[in-house]
Amino acid sequence: MSLSGLSDELAQVPTKKKEFLEQIERIVPWGRWIAMIKPCYYKGERGNKPYYLELMLRLYLLQNLYNLSDEAT
């Protein structure tokens, strides 16, 4: 077995992290959340550019799931 074949096999092995993220992807209606929040979200017309809304929602979800403070994420 070559090194590249081994790395391909390892890439296909499901991990707990990968399974968790896939499960969250199936459960959470990201499109609906974004559609609800987007009209109120800062558009960045002045000043610094805002972070992507979907990124902020995902961080917020992880903060709540793991009871993290803003500084911990």
Residue pairs with C-beta under 8 A, 6 or more apart in sequence:
24 61
28 61
30 54
30 57
33 57
34 53
34 54
34 57
37 53
37 57
38 53
41 50
41 53
42 50
43 50
44 50
59 73
62 68
62 73
63 69
63 70
63 72
63 73
